[in-house]
Amino acid sequence: MAEECFREARITDELCPASIKKYTSSLRTFFATIGPKGFTELNNGDFDQFIMAMKKNGAGNSRIANVIATLKWIIPRLERKGIVFPHLDLLSIKKPRIIKPETNYLTETEVERFLSGVVRDIEKRSTVKNVRFMTLAVFLLQTGARIGELLSIDIADIDRLNKEVRIIGKGSKPRTLFLRQETFYWIDRYLALRHDSQPALFASQDGSARWKQTDVGRSFRRYKEKSGIKKDFVIHTFRHTFATQYLMKGAGINVVQTALGHSDAVTTLKYYAAAVEKAKVREMINDRHFDFMPQSVLDMNQGSAKI
């Protein structure tokens, strides 16, 4: 019956295949941790036992909460199918507290520093490998797309007349990415170096297959190290950078929400409001308009700096 719930969720597009795979894995983890029990035998103590056992094994609160969320998703659906849970009060199940980390993004200076490293590599010797990565990086930064979405694009998908490309995003939701002239410059430069019939926009070096995400990661880590940027960031940070930079420059939350493919503006605010406000505070602190310290003290500090 649990499998039937997943099948129905796939039919209605409530869950995508990747989510179903994660939910299935979470259910296996839960029952493997609490021992030999069936769904109808569950009680609230099993959830407490699960949390304590997972913490003992070093699992993070986020991982534990995700597993519990899976149970809270599937149990009501099983109840609607007539399954009875006599020993379970779903509403009183506790979840460990999750402290949401700050959304990480690159500043304009850091973006320039990262891309400059790729450009210097290209200036030494232009190859399919380095031009392909530059094209991908610019594409990500100027559209806010997810890496998986980008790697699924075919050359034929690109509408050059309207400067856009239609993609299928997370949750099987269609979305349009709008392309800038700089993106087309790098796309054309990359395609000019290719001599294959691979339909994928981003292909392996020999053109025999699509470029794989694991291979993208290797190129990314190489240029990340060359950039010398000290903060910890991953390739998904380019998506956060797109959203944060556009919001800081005055783009409306609904516009950025649509660009990212979020279902509602609340999701967009949840991820980026704090980062944007923090950036505005930093800008205010360095703006002379907001100075309130006595000028004599400021002059004294400047004099000390000269000494």
Number of C-alpha atoms within 10 A of each C-alpha: 11 14 11 11 17 22 15 13 15 17 11 10 13 13 19 17 15 11 15 19 12 14 21 16 13 20 17 12 15 20 16 12 16 18 10 8 11 8 15 14 13 17 16 15 13 19 20 14 12 21 25 14 14 18 14 9 9 9 13 13 16 15 15 22 17 15 23 21 14 18 18 14 13 17 20 15 16 18 11 9 11 9 14 15 17 10 12 19 11 14 8 8 15 13 17 14 10 12 8 9 7 10 16 20 24 20 13 11 8 16 18 12 16 21 18 16 17 20 15 11 15 16 9 8 11 15 15 19 15 18 22 25 20 22 21 22 21 20 24 23 21 21 21 23 24 19 19 12 13 21 18 17 19 17 14 11 15 19 13 11 6 9 14 15 18 14 20 15 19 17 16 14 13 11 17 17 21 17 18 14 9 12 22 17 11 20 21 11 16 23 17 10 14 16 10 12 10 17 16 20 22 25 22 18 16 11 16 13 14 18 18 15 11 9 10 17 12 11 14 18 14 11 18 21 12 14 18 12 14 9 10 9 14 14 17 16 19 26 22 22 23 21 27 26 20 16 18 16 9 8 13 11 19 15 14 20 18 16 18 22 22 16 12 12 14 13 11 20 16 12 18 22 16 14 20 20 12 11 14 12 11 11 10 13 11 10 10 8 8 9 12 7 8 8 10 9 10 12 11 10 12 11 10 9 8 6 6
